[in-house]
Amino acid sequence: MRRVALALAVLVALGCDGAPPPLSDAGCGEPGRPADQPSIGCPAVVELGCVEEGGAPLDVDVAAASCDGSPITVTCTPERVVAGTTGGTCAAVAPSGARAECAFPIRYRVRGPASLGCTPSVTVACTSARTALDVPRPSVMASCDGGDVGDPTSDAPGAFAVGVTSVTWSAPVSGGAPLACVTRVEVTDATPPSLACAPVTVTRTAPDAAIVVPAPRATDACDEDVEVALAPVPSARGTHTVPVTATDDAGGTARCDLEVTVRDVFAPVGLRVISAELAGDGTTDVTLGWEDGGGADATAVRLERATAPDGPFAAIATLDAAPGAATYTDAEAPAPVAYYRLVALAGAVEGGVTAPVRALSIAAEGYHLRDEAVPGIGFRTSLYGVVRAPMDLSRGPFPLVVFLHGNHGTCRPADGREDQCETRTVHDCQDARFTTTPNAEGYLYLQETLAASGYVTVSLSANALNCRDGFLRERTQLILEHLRRWRGWAGAGGPPFGATFAGALDLSRVALVGHSRGGEAVAGAPAALRASPIEGVAIASVLGIGSTDYETPTPTGVAFAAVLPACDADVTTLEALRQYDRGLDPYDPRDRAQVLFLGANHNYFNREWRFDDNDGARRACTSAQQVGAAAQRGMLEIVLADWLRATVEGAPTPAYLRAEAGTPALIDFWADRALDLRWSYAGPERLVVDDFAGAGAPLLNDLGESNLYSGMIADITCTGTCARNFSHRVSAVRPAWRDAPAQMSFALGGLDATGWEVLSMRFASRIATINDGITEHDLAIRVRDAGGTTAEVTLRAVGRVPHRYTSRFEQEILSTVRVPLSALRAAAPGLDLGRLTALELGMPLPGGAPAGSVWMSDLELARE
Amino acid sequence: MTVRAPGPIDRWNAAALAALAAGALFATLGCAGPDDPSPSRATVVDARREGAGTTRASRELAVAAEARGELAPPRVAPVAPRPLVTVRRIEASEGEDGRGALVAAVDAVAIELDAERFEPRARDPILVVGELSFTRYTHPSPGVLRFVAADAGALPRGVPLYLSWSGEPDHRVSIADALELP
């Protein structure tokens, strides 16, 4: 190749060594190359010195040649260098049009301030989640008048995510402020994500648990975390089609339909120890009960056991799931404590898990102190107690529960006949032909169940007080004497227990349970203890079963409950209802409950009272009308435990016990039949609206407002023969209506009901021909506010007033109906509970029985 | 292990209706008939439940079977007949006057009834002799229900004797047409 050098400019930029720039390789002679293929060589750098404002011409010394020596034309750009120019290019063009180019940087300073010149914007397509990119360096414009500008640096990441990133360049200036400029880098992603919707199954473990559907996997070459949205998420069991959208960082989307199957595998509810029994070998059999959690997909439940509340749990049984309730008896419970929990299963899939419940192993103790002096009892007598307590008393202190039986034979014949009476001053039967009737042992089934749940229990013998007329107050004094002894045993200890119970009892919340005359005795105990205090001993709770009411005790200052066995052929008057009535002090902040237990007799609550009191002429019910011994005991076992948990341990009072729900399925299951329990309940905090007593009653209520009774077919008051079946000790009105509208209206005078939770009242259906054909009464309950808003619910929507029950000694027994104020608000959201003006009870309801008559009493507001 | 559903949803109503129906039948059959003292009765055994330990009843059955080795109720031995009422003079320092007071005995008599026919109850028995009522009783030995009248001479002759119970004014059991003093 011959080189042809051309002088193209005034200024020739030379290399560092002053030599002309080297030519590029033209590839002369290579196939396909033009014969006049040029080559060109630019200087390594063009130094211009100071460029004045307005720029400077570019003069470049370029070397150029062609393969065959043909003349070539060289052109360089830019023609002028202005601020911002960073380099130039030159092109050599041969006659054939063949072309060669070279480039060169231009260095210069400018007149005025120094500057950095960034490439404004760079756009590239993504190659991965983070795309590598070299951001173009900025031009550096040093000032003719300033210091040197250092090498620019940037905050550019090594790689760029999809989207826009601003890269800032900066360069130091000697003696001046640093320079900066920005390059906008945009990484684009034109490919949408990939999304696959494989069917999924979601297991819901509780009715209120949120349904969380795992999002399908979405992938995208340039987005590691594609956003996946499901809408709407299913809210119920079943198979649902859920649209799914995946969106990548660039806004690209993909869609599919996801098949979601929601399974309800709820944990059972109400797991509890419903029964416990000390087995013959000294171990404790624990019967657990629970109710179905309602999850329709649960196929089984796995019962697990551990020796600590946090496990480890081991399965001891897997049981088929079924609606309703279930029980399981564990005859191998470890001592001294076992914890149980249930795991709901849907096939092999685990669903909800219950919280663990504790079952304590039971120990049997007892005492028989002879020839003891007891204040209030006119002879020296026996102190005999059957004790069941947690085996490990170090887990206490435990509350004490005291049982007391009633009047019954004290001598048991060997031939299986009924127990006989023998009037003695001691526990033991003195006639050698008989053994001593174990009256106190008759409640072992309750004692052992409670002991396993954390109570120390003792059942007292009143054999020495039986077989006499009266002796009710003596029974109460017997209780107090035992409590005195227990105070000693729980303190420093002493014979016969030594230090066994020292520090193991909490006597500040003693519970008393009495049956028959024992029921009356426990009802009298709070007053007797107030009269003769025992330091450190306080009664928290009293429950009487089929109690007598000879001495008319008024159990106040304690929680009180009365069980009225509807088929009681002994205390046929069910007179414990009067104890409930007399104790209805609105200023006594304790629970009060009464339950009419249909089909229950007097005796069977005590397992040693083996014969039905309905045997013989004095019969309240036939055998077929009774629920049976085991059902009675099964009911009491659970109800007593619930009652004590609420009144001794401070647990919430169960809704059924407050007359706000039907009998729990577990009680029915354990009793092996549907039980009809009719509750009265008075909560700890109440405001009497009308007790229908006192001056002005029944036309003036306790708020000082008027009551109006319209459309009634008989006097609203009813006494004498009219009330012969009504033995309550509360005042009540007797509305009676037939065919035409009738109404009871209680003016409330702008009553502020905020802060109260329920409107409570008691009703009893009258044993009268006007009620013939009625199974349950119904009426409208309306509340009005000062603004004229009216809320109405029907009685049957919130409770029940059943008509009659089976007994030859049937009475008109009040039971409670509680109207949640929330139900009234739900019926009329605008109801102003802060200014109630009237409560109205309207009857008959359209389509309902055209006539009826009930008792109504105890109209109150209550908190719980 | 047995798992069952509870009764019908409206089980209250069902139970009440059944009970009412049974009650009506009970009344129709005249079960409120004469009050005859009953002999000793058989032990009740709940033997109708299924499965051991799943219900209160089956639990009790299982325990009973374990304890006794069988489920049959105890055998009831025949009872030697005992007179319903026996009246005899006794040595006593005091007795009832039949009008509510305990007084010094003049010519005390014990009126003793066969207690096996009147099992002890929550209610106290009251012996009524004409217009006199005796409320203080004892059981000096099993099977004997004794009332003590302070003065035999004050007891009315030729009037019926019957037993009543406190709180049950409409319930009485005839003991004898007339009191026969020894």
Interface residues (C-beta under 8 A of the other chain):
Chain A: S275 E277 G280 D285 T287 A317 L319 D320 A321 A322 P323 G324 A325 A326 T327 Y328 T329 G406 N407 H408 G409 C411 P413 D415 G416 R417 E418 D419 Q420 C421 E422 T423 C429 D431 R433 F434 Y445 N466 C467 R468 D469 G470 S516 R517 G546 T548 Y550 D570 V571 T572 T573 E575 L598 G599 H602 Y604 R607 R610 F611 D612 D613 D615 G616 A617 R618 R619 C621 T622 A624 Q625 G628 A629 A630 A631 R633 G634 E637 G662 T663 A665 D668 F669 W670 A671 D672 R673 A674 L675 D676 T775 E776 R800 P802 H803 R804 Y805 T806 S807 R808 E810
Chain B: M1 T2 V3 R4 A5 P6 G7 P8 R11 W12 N13 A14 A15 A16 L17 A19 L20 A22 G23 F26 A27 C31 A32 G33 P34 D35 D36 P37 S38 S40 R41 A42 T43 V44 D46 R49 A52 G53 T54 T55 R56 A57 S58 R59 E60 V63 E66 A67 P73 P74 R75 V76 A77 V79 A115 E116 E119 P120 R121 A122 R123 D124 T135 R136 Y137 T138 H139 P140 S141 P142 G143 L145 S166 G167 E168 H171 V173
